[in-house]
Amino acid sequence: MSRLPQIRIPATYMRGGTSKGVFFKLTDLPEAARLPGEARDRLLMRVIGSPDPYQKQIDGMGGATSSTSKTVILSRSESPDHDVDYLFGQVSIDKAFVDWSGNCGNLSAAVGPFAISNGLVDPARIPENGEAEVRIWQANIGKTIVSRVPISDGEVQETGDFELDGVTFPAAEVPVAFKDPADGEGAIFPTGNLVDDLEVPGVGTLKATLINAGIPTVFLNATELGYTGTELQEAINGDARALEMFETIRAHGAVKMGLIADVSEAAARQHTPKVAFVASPADYLASSGRQVKSEEVDLVVRALSMGKLHHAMMGTAAVAIASAAAIEGTLVNLAAGGGKRNAVTFGHPSGTLRVGAEASLVDGRWVIDQAVMSRSARVLMEGWVRIPGDSF
């Protein structure tokens, strides 16, 4: 039987925040994959090594976690107000699909550095030394992200002393601002309520803050679920009944938020919404072995991504946390002690993270002007990825 040989595609493997992904320039993709559709999805799945019933992604670039099963496509923006268009694809590990329904906040930190290094930003906008402001159009959700990339001797500076819990080694700090981070044109609170009663068959009626900022997220009280909010991955990911419960909650939350019409559709929309649970500050031992003290944080948060408890915190979920904390009366705000605030430090499984947001009430509706956090990013490998020529 004849087989097509492998083809090679220019690509860069990057870390952004606590995630890793394969980055492509749109113009470097095979012609059939330059437009949305089956060919593009099949190509990206083959690059990552999905679908994999073994859930290891051995035959691809994926790392068998939601944080490492990611792809990014970038192109020079046609808008004079933006430098680069950023499209994010979350590749399912064991199923044959790519979820385009949301952004990756962590990889957003790597977009600016990649864009500069790959000629997607006007050289006139890049100083010899200092910071380059990169204006990013997030194509999945139709929003603007502004990244401030450190520059040294005209090139992206990746090394530095900025430390990020969940990332082993320090690097250069990349501040990222998410402008008006509500997904698409939707309201921050799709139901119009700061707190809803979410009815979940087999689980009960739970208090929930359903927010659409950064990424659609269902926030719950840890105590209502029988948790403390200080759990590490093994406490949740090793419990099949817990994972099933969270997926049921996620499906019913998606319906309540208007993201899907029926819970049966949730399986084809794994990336959104996220589910997170919050609690008041508490001491706990982070996965790194560091002791997190209650006085270090305003609250503790645990979040699930693609059906598993995240090892740290998704960047877009951090935006949701910052946004909800800024609005008095949400479960996140109450867990942080209530009152008006424009920043919080929260505890997650790998340590702590500080995020900020500015909220305002306009004509009876809450608006998040911007949410800001610092991340780091660096190139891990660059060159070509190879896939069989008949993969797409």
C-alpha positions in Angstrom: 0.0 0.0 0.0 1.5 3.4 -1.0 1.7 6.1 1.6 2.3 9.8 1.3 5.6 10.8 2.9 5.7 13.1 5.9 5.4 16.8 5.4 7.1 19.5 7.5 5.5 22.7 8.7 7.3 25.7 10.2 6.4 25.9 13.9 7.5 27.1 17.3 6.9 25.3 20.6 6.4 27.9 23.3 5.5 28.2 26.9 3.2 31.0 27.9 2.3 31.3 31.6 1.6 27.8 32.8 0.7 26.4 29.4 2.6 25.2 26.4 1.5 25.1 22.8 2.5 24.8 19.1 2.5 28.2 17.4 2.1 28.6 13.6 2.1 31.6 11.3 -1.1 31.3 9.2 0.9 31.7 6.0 3.1 28.7 6.9 0.2 26.3 7.0 -0.6 24.1 4.0 -3.1 25.9 1.8 -6.0 23.6 2.8 -5.5 24.4 6.5 -5.4 28.2 6.1 -9.2 28.4 6.3 -11.3 27.1 9.2 -12.7 23.6 8.7 -12.0 19.9 8.8 -8.6 20.0 7.1 -7.3 22.5 9.7 -8.7 20.6 12.6 -7.3 17.3 11.3 -3.9 18.8 10.8 -3.7 20.3 14.3 -4.9 17.1 15.9 -2.2 15.1 14.1 0.4 17.6 15.2 -0.7 17.3 18.9 -1.2 13.5 18.7 -5.0 13.3 19.1 -7.3 11.6 19.3 -5.5 9.2 21.6 -7.5 6.5 23.4 -4.4 6.0 25.7 -4.6 9.7 26.6 -0.8 10.1 26.4 -0.4 11.9 23.1 2.9 9.9 22.6 2.7 10.3 18.8 2.5 14.1 18.8 3.6 17.3 20.5 0.9 17.3 23.2 1.7 16.6 26.8 -1.5 14.7 27.7 -2.9 17.6 29.8 -5.3 20.4 29.0 -2.4 22.8 29.6 -0.2 21.2 26.9 -2.8 20.2 24.3 -2.9 23.6 22.6 -2.3 25.2 19.3 -2.1 28.9 18.1 -2.4 30.4 14.7 -1.1 34.0 14.2 -1.3 36.4 11.3 -0.6 40.1 10.7 -3.7 41.9 11.5 -5.7 43.7 8.8 -7.0 46.2 11.4 -4.9 49.4 11.8 -5.8 49.2 15.5 -4.1 45.8 16.0 -0.8 44.3 15.2 -1.6 40.6 15.1 -4.7 38.3 14.9 -4.6 35.5 17.4 -6.6 32.3 17.0 -6.5 29.6 19.7 -7.4 25.9 19.3 -7.8 23.7 22.3 -7.2 20.1 21.1 -9.1 17.3 22.8 -6.8 14.6 24.1 -9.0 11.5 23.5 -11.7 12.8 21.1 -11.5 13.9 17.5 -12.1 17.6 17.8 -10.6 21.0 18.3 -12.5 23.5 20.5 -12.5 27.0 19.1 -15.0 28.4 21.6 -12.6 30.4 23.8 -9.2 31.9 24.4 -6.1 30.7 26.3 -5.1 33.5 28.7 -1.7 31.8 29.5 -0.7 31.5 25.9 -1.8 35.1 25.3 1.5 36.1 27.0 3.5 34.3 24.3 1.6 35.9 21.4 3.4 39.2 21.6 6.9 37.7 21.8 6.2 35.3 18.9 4.6 38.1 16.8 7.7 40.3 17.2 10.2 37.6 16.6 8.4 36.4 13.4 7.9 39.7 11.7 4.2 40.2 12.4 4.7 43.6 14.1 5.8 46.7 12.4 9.5 47.2 13.2 8.8 50.9 13.8 6.8 49.9 16.9 9.7 48.0 18.5 12.2 50.0 20.5 15.8 49.2 20.7 15.4 48.8 24.5 12.4 48.9 26.8 8.9 47.6 26.1 7.0 47.0 22.9 3.3 47.3 23.1 1.7 44.6 21.0 -2.0 45.1 20.2 -3.6 41.6 19.8 -7.0 40.8 18.3 -8.3 37.7 20.0 -10.2 36.1 17.1 -12.0 33.4 19.1 -13.9 35.9 21.3 -13.5 39.1 19.3 -11.6 41.1 21.9 -8.5 43.1 22.3 -5.5 42.1 24.4 -2.5 44.4 25.0 0.8 42.8 25.8 3.9 44.7 26.9 6.9 42.7 25.7 10.4 43.5 27.1 13.0 44.3 24.4 16.7 44.2 24.7 19.0 45.3 21.9 16.1 45.2 19.5 15.1 41.6 20.3 12.6 40.0 22.6 14.0 39.5 26.1 12.9 36.1 27.4 15.2 35.7 30.5 14.6 37.6 33.7 13.9 37.2 37.4 10.1 37.2 37.3 8.7 34.1 39.2 5.4 32.6 38.4 4.0 29.9 40.6 3.4 26.8 38.5 6.5 27.5 36.4 9.8 26.1 37.7 12.2 28.7 36.4 12.1 32.5 36.4 11.9 34.5 33.1 11.1 38.0 31.9 7.8 39.5 33.0 5.1 40.1 30.3 2.2 42.2 31.6 -1.0 41.3 29.7 -4.2 43.5 29.7 -7.5 42.0 28.6 -9.7 44.8 27.4 -13.5 44.5 28.0 -13.0 40.8 28.5 -16.7 39.6 28.2 -16.8 36.9 25.6 -18.2 38.2 22.3 -21.1 40.7 22.8 -22.6 38.9 25.7 -23.4 40.3 29.1 -20.9 39.8 32.0 -23.7 37.9 33.9 -25.8 36.0 31.3 -28.6 35.4 33.7 -28.6 39.0 35.0 -27.8 37.8 38.5 -24.7 38.0 40.6 -25.6 34.7 42.2 -28.0 32.0 40.8 -29.5 28.8 42.1 -28.1 26.2 39.8 -30.2 23.0 39.8 -28.0 20.0 39.0 -29.8 16.6 38.9 -28.1 14.1 41.2 -26.1 16.8 42.9 -28.6 19.3 44.2 -29.3 23.1 44.0 -26.0 25.0 44.3 -25.3 28.7 44.7 -23.4 29.8 41.6 -21.9 32.9 40.1 -22.1 32.5 36.3 -19.8 35.0 34.7 -18.7 35.7 31.2 -15.3 37.5 31.5 -12.1 36.1 30.1 -13.8 32.8 29.6 -17.3 31.7 30.6 -17.0 30.3 34.2 -19.2 28.7 36.8 -18.1 29.7 40.3 -19.3 27.6 43.2 -18.7 27.5 47.0 -16.2 24.8 47.9 -18.1 24.0 51.1 -21.3 23.2 49.2 -19.4 20.5 47.3 -17.7 19.1 50.4 -14.3 20.6 49.7 -12.1 23.2 51.4 -10.7 24.9 48.3 -7.2 23.8 49.2 -7.3 20.5 47.3 -4.5 19.5 45.0 -4.9 17.6 41.7 -4.8 14.1 43.0 -7.7 14.8 45.4 -10.0 15.5 42.4 -8.5 13.9 39.4 -8.1 10.5 41.1 -11.8 10.5 42.0 -14.0 9.4 39.1 -17.2 10.3 40.9 -16.0 13.8 41.6 -15.0 14.3 37.9 -18.4 13.0 36.8 -20.1 15.4 39.2 -18.1 18.4 37.9 -18.9 17.5 34.3 -22.6 17.3 35.2 -22.4 20.7 36.9 -20.5 22.1 33.9 -23.1 20.9 31.4 -26.0 22.4 33.4 -24.1 25.6 33.9 -23.5 25.8 30.2 -27.3 25.6 29.6 -28.0 28.1 32.3 -25.5 30.5 30.7 -27.1 30.1 27.2 -23.9 28.5 25.8 -25.7 25.4 24.7 -29.4 24.5 24.4 -29.2 21.0 25.9 -26.8 19.2 28.3 -26.1 16.6 25.5 -24.2 19.3 23.6 -21.6 19.8 26.4 -19.5 16.9 25.3 -18.7 18.8 22.1 -17.8 22.0 23.9 -15.1 20.9 26.4 -13.2 24.1 26.6 -16.1 26.2 27.9 -17.5 26.9 30.4 -14.9 26.4 33.1 -16.0 25.2 36.6 -14.2 26.6 39.7 -14.8 26.5 43.4 -13.9 29.2 45.9 -13.3 29.5 49.7 -12.0 31.9 52.3 -8.2 32.1 52.9 -6.7 29.0 54.4 -3.2 27.5 55.0 -2.2 24.7 52.6 0.8 23.0 51.1 1.2 23.7 47.4 2.1 21.1 44.9 5.7 22.4 44.9 6.0 21.8 48.6 5.7 25.5 49.5 3.6 26.4 52.5 1.0 28.9 51.5 -0.2 30.9 54.5 -3.8 32.2 54.7 -2.5 35.8 55.3 -0.8 35.7 51.8 -4.1 35.4 49.9 -7.6 37.0 49.8 -9.2 33.7 48.8 -8.4 30.2 47.5 -9.7 28.9 44.1 -9.6 25.6 42.3 -10.6 25.3 38.7 -11.2 22.5 36.2 -10.1 22.5 32.6 -11.0 19.9 30.0 -12.5 17.7 32.7 -9.5 17.7 35.2 -8.4 19.9 38.0 -5.8 22.4 36.7 -2.3 22.2 38.2 -2.3 26.0 38.7 -4.8 28.4 37.1 -5.9 29.0 33.5 -5.1 32.6 32.5 -8.7 33.2 31.2 -10.1 31.9 34.5 -7.8 34.2 36.3 -9.4 37.1 34.4 -12.8 35.7 35.4 -11.6 35.6 39.1 -10.4 39.2 38.9 -13.6 40.4 37.3 -15.9 38.6 39.7 -13.8 39.7 42.7 -14.3 43.4 41.6 -18.1 43.1 41.8 -19.6 43.2 45.2 -21.9 40.3 46.0 -20.5 37.5 43.7 -19.3 34.3 45.3 -15.7 35.2 44.5 -16.1 38.6 46.0 -17.7 37.2 49.2 -15.0 34.5 49.5 -12.4 37.3 49.4 -14.2 39.1 52.3 -16.7 41.3 50.3 -16.5 45.0 49.6 -15.1 47.0 46.7 -11.7 45.9 45.4 -9.7 46.2 42.2 -7.2 43.4 42.8 -7.0 40.1 44.6 -4.3 37.5 45.4 -5.7 34.0 45.2 -4.3 30.7 46.2 -4.2 27.9 43.6 -2.7 24.4 43.6 0.8 25.6 42.6 0.9 28.7 44.8 -0.5 32.2 44.5 -1.3 34.8 41.8 -2.3 38.4 41.9 -4.8 39.7 39.4 -6.6 43.0 39.0 -9.7 44.3 37.3 -11.7 47.5 37.0 -15.5 47.1 37.1 -18.2 49.7 36.6 -22.0 49.7 36.5 -23.2 51.2 33.2 -27.0 51.6 32.6 -27.7 48.8 35.1 -25.2 46.4 33.6 -21.7 45.5 34.9 -18.8 46.2 32.6 -15.2 45.2 33.1 -13.0 47.9 31.5 -9.9 45.7 31.6 -8.3 42.9 33.6 -4.6 42.7 34.1 -2.1 40.1 35.1 1.6 39.3 34.6 2.9 36.2 32.9 6.1 35.1 31.3 6.8 33.3 28.1 9.7 31.8 26.1 10.5 29.8 23.1 11.2 26.1 23.9 12.0 24.9 20.4 11.6 26.2 16.8 11.9 24.6 13.4 9.3 22.3 11.8 6.8 19.8 13.0 6.3 16.8 10.8 3.0 14.9 10.1 2.1 12.2 7.5 1.0 13.9 4.3 -2.4 12.1 4.3 -3.3 13.4 7.8 -5.6 16.1 6.6 
